[in-house]
Amino acid sequence: MPLAALKHAYDSTLLDNTQTLVQVETALRNVTWFLPGRFQDAELASEGDRRRRQGRSLKAPLRRTGDAALGQALPLPSDHTRYTEYFSRHSSTYRTASRALVVIGYVQLLLEMMVVRGRKQEGKDVGRWKRWKLLVWLEGVKTALRLSLLIATKRPVLPFPLAQREIDPSVLTQDTPAQPTTAPAPHIVLDFPLDAPAHAYLTPLVPRLPEAYQSDPRTLLPEIQGWREWLGEGMQASEGLVSVLVYAVLARQRRAARGGAGMMDIARENRWTSVIPLLWVLLARTMRRPARGTTPLLAETYGSRDRALMFHLVRGAIWQRWTRGKVMRVVQGLEKVWGVRLVAGIVRDHVELVDEYYYYTAT
């Protein structure tokens, strides 16, 4: 069976069984919150399950235009989808690098967990030291992939460089009448009064035009201009590598002094685990162009980067010296309240994962 036919059959099966899909995903999503700390190797099972579900959602965007056979009227593609699908079709470099980047992002925490635990005869400290070697390699590869995307597109790298599922399968019903998702271009001009401005009637119909009649997807993100923007985007692409290198250098120093290589100990003793990565990303931020007056996709990309700054509260020295103490005081208060002790236990288990694994808050 041809690959296109297999993909069509796969999409059709998902659309025909949306209720079952929603029930299974909801159950798995809820169960994984209770797994950490419940039994031996529970974090590995929990993380493996999350990556399985993310991979399935990536393979099933549930988007189709003009497919009346399934009786589904699916939403129109977003700017993000149009942009990523365009470069995936027209650039082999973008297609390969974006897929590799997403796959690494899905499995990096699982790999870190496996290395940290290591073999029993090696001991946990050995596993923790090997973890930093693995993370440097992973972040080096991810930086190279982001830079290749930057060079291939000459535009800022999106936080997620592939098209994603944009709808909740639960909103799809089996009795939805078939509706075309595109408007035939030859008939549009005949549908508005001659004495009215054309743009008042044509503008709402533009998103429903076939892709061939719409603006070039490359215009959804402006090209990078000037050395400052290029330098800022390069620094943004290498943020993860800089952060891991700080940990790796400090871990080597601790190992030379016969100390442990655990992430919690390193972060408690060295403020640089937070200072250097934060200064690096803030400096990169000052070099980007103002989001005001640019395209919506660029503003969305910059907004996503700004929101990601909040995760520095649960990383490095900031987490160990400031945020963690406040969280644990809340947990201790919840443990004294009857009926919410289970919630406190779950939060405590996740706090231990934040202490132990770098990628738990860096994904």
N, C-alpha and C positions, 0 to 999 in steps of 0.2 A: 504494500500500500504506500503511495507517495506520502512524503512528509507533510505536504499541505493538507492532504485528506486526513491524516492522523491528527493534525492540529485542529482541523474543523470538527472532527468527531469528539476530541477532548473538550473543546469549548461548548459544543452542543450538549454533552453530558453534564457539564457544570451548570449550564443554564436550565436544563430540564430537571435538575435536582437541587435547586437553590435552597429549599427549606432544610434538607438534610445537611447540606454544606454549612449553613449557618449554625445549626445545632451542634455539629461536630466541632467547628472552630470555637464556638462559645464555650463548650465544655472543656476543650483543651486549654483555652486561655485562662479559664478560672482555676483549673486544677494546678497549673504550673506555679501559681502564686503560693500554694501551700506546700510545694515540694522542698524548697531549700531548708536544710537542717532536720528534715523529718526522718531520714534514714541515710545509711552510708552511701556516698556517691550520688546523693540526691541532686546536687547542683549540676552534675553532668547530665543526668536524665532530664532535668528541667530545661537546661540550655539546648540540649539536642532536640527536644520537642519544639522549642521556639524556632529554631533554625529550620526545622522541617516545615512548619506552617508558613514561615516567611518565604521559603523557596516555592511552595505551592502557590501562594498569592502572586509571586513574581511571574510564574509561568501562565497564570490565568488572568489577564487583564480584563476579561469580560467586556470587551468593547467591539462593536461591529456596526458597520454602516450599511443600510439598505438590505439587511438580511431579514426578509419577511417570513422565511420558512420557520424560524423559531418563534415567531409571534412576539418579539421583544422590541421595544423602542428604547434603546440605550442612550444615555446622555452623550452630548458632543464631547470630543476630546478637548482637554485643557491646553493652555499654552505650553505647559511643561511636557505634555505628551506629544504635541505636534513638534516641538523642538527636538526632543530626544529621538523620536522616531525618524525624523528627517536625517539627522546625522548618523543614526544607526544604519539607515539604508544607503547613504551616499559616502560614508567614510568607513573603510575597513579598520583603520586605526581606532576610531572612536568606538566602533562596535566591539572590537576585541578588548580594548582597555576598560571600557565601562562594564562589560560583563565580568571581567576578571576582578575589578574593584568591588563590585557588588558581592561576588562569591566570597572574596576574602573577608568582607565585612560581616557576612553571615556566619563564617566558621571561626573567626579569630578568637572569640571568647572561649569557644569549645576547645580549641587548640591550646590556649593558655591554661585552661583548667587541667587538661591532660598532662601538660609538661610540669606544672606546679606539683601535682600529686605524684608524678614520677613512679618509678619502680620502688618497691618497699626496701630493697637492699641499698638503694642510693640514699634514701633519707629525704625529708622535705626540704632542707636547706639547699641541697644540690638541685632539686627541682626548681626552687625559687631562683637560683642563680641562672640556670639554663633558660628560665622564662625570659630574662632580659635579653639574652642573645636572640631568642625567637622573636621577641617584640621588635628589636632593632631591624631584623630582616623583614618582618612583615611591614613595618612602617616605611622602610626603604623602598620596598616594592610598591606600596600604595602611593608614596610620593612620586615615584617614577611614572606610575599610571596616570596620576592627576596631571602631571606636567605634560604627558603625551596628549591628554585630552585638551589641555590649555593650548598647546601648539596646533593641534588638529583643527580646533574651532576658532582660535584667536578671540575667544570670549571667556567670561568667568565660568569656572567649573561649578555645575549644580551640585547641591548636597547629595542628591540621588540621581545619577546620570542615566537611568533607564526609565522607561514608561512604567507606571504602576497601575494597579487596580484602583479606579477612581470612584467606584460605586459600591454600596453595601448590597450583597446578593439578596438580603432580606427584602429589599424594596422591589425586587422583581417578582411578579406574579404570573402564574401560568395562564390566566385568562386575559392578559393584556392584549388588546387588539394590535395587529401589526400596523406599525406606522413608519413611514420612511423617515430617516434622520437627515436627509438632504433635500434641498429645494431645487427643482429643475430650473436652471438659469434662464432658458428662453422665455419662461412664462412670468418671470418676476416683473419685467417692465410693464406688462399688461395689467398688473394687479393694483396699481395705485392711480389716483385721479390725475388728470393732466394739469389741473390748476394748483397742485400741491407741490412743495419742494420734494425733489426726488430723494434726498438724503434722509428725510423723515420716515420714509417707508423702506428704503433699501438698507439702512444701517442695521435695524434689528434682524434682517434676513442674512446679513453677511456671514455670521457664524455657521449658518446651515448650508452655505454653498459647498459644493464639492471642493476637495483640497486644491484641485487645479485652478480654481477661481479665486482662492484666497491669497493673502499676502505671503511672501516668501517666509517660511519658518525661521530663517536665519535672522530676520529683522526682529524677532522676539527678544533677542539679547543683543545689545550693541557690542561692536568690536572694541577690544582694548586699545586705548590710545595713549601713547607716551610711555616713557620708561618708568614713571612712578606707578602707573597702573600695572604694568608688567611685573615690576618688582613686588608690589603688594599682592598680586595674585599668586606669584611664586612663593611668597612667604606663607600665604594662606594654605597653599597646597602642601607645604612642608611642616605645618603646625604639629601634626602627630609625631613626626620623626624627631623634632626638636624636644618635645616633651619626654619621649622615651629615652633619648640620648642623655638627658639630665639624670633620669633614674639609673641608667646603665652605668654612667660614670660614678655616681654616688655609691651604687651597689658594689662596684669594683673596689672603691676605697674602703668600704666596710669589710669586704672579704679579705683585703690585704691586712686589715687590722683584726682579723679573726672575729668579725662580727657577722650577724645574719644578713641575708639579702632580702628579707621580707619587705613588701611595699609599705606596710604600716610603720615599721621602724624607721625606714628611710624618710618618709614624709614627716614624721614627728620631729626628727632631728634637723631637717634641712628645709628652710623656707623656700629655697630655690626651686623645689618641685612645683611650686605654684607661681613664684615670681617670674621666672624666665618664660614659661609657656604663656602666661597672661600678658606680659609685656610684648611678646612676639606677635600675638594675634591682635593686640591693640595697635601696635605699630603698623601692621598690615592694613588694619581698618582705616587708618589715617590716609593711606595712599589710594584708596578707591575713589571713584567718582561719586558725586552726590546722587542719591537715589531719587531725589525730587526731579520731576520732569523727564524721567527715563521710562522705560517700558515696565509694565506690571510684573513681568517675569523677573526682571532684574531687581525690582523692589522686593519681590517675594524672596529672592535668593539672599539679598542683604539682610532682610528681616530674619530669615532662618539662621544666618550666621550670628546675628545679634542675640537671638534667643539662646543659641548654643553657649553663649558666655555664662549663662546661669549655671551650667554644669560644672564650672570651676568651683562652685560652692561645695561640691561633693568629690573633689579631687585634691590630691596632694596635701600640702601643709595647711591650706585653708580648711579642708575637711577635718584633718586630724586635730588641729589646734582651735578651731572655732565651731564649725557646723556640727561636728559629731557630738560634742558635749551637749549641745542644745537638743539634738535629736534623742540622745539617751536619757536626758531628764524627762522628756515627754514620755518615752517608753516606760520608764520607772513609775511615772504617775499613772499611766494606763494599767500597769500590772496590779495596782492597788484597787482598781475599780472592777467590781464583779460584772461579768458579762462581756468585757472587752479585753480580757487577758489573752485570748487567742490572737486578737489583732496585734497586741504588744509583742507576742512571741514571733509572729510573722515578720514584723518590722525589725526586731532584733536579729533574726536570721538573715535578713537582707542587709543589715548594717555590717554583719560579718563578711558578707560577700563583697561589699564596697571596700572594706579594709584589705581584703586578700587579693582581689583581681583587678588589674589595671583596666581591662576592656569592659568591665561591668558598668562603668560610667563614662567610658570614652567612645562608645558606639554611637 
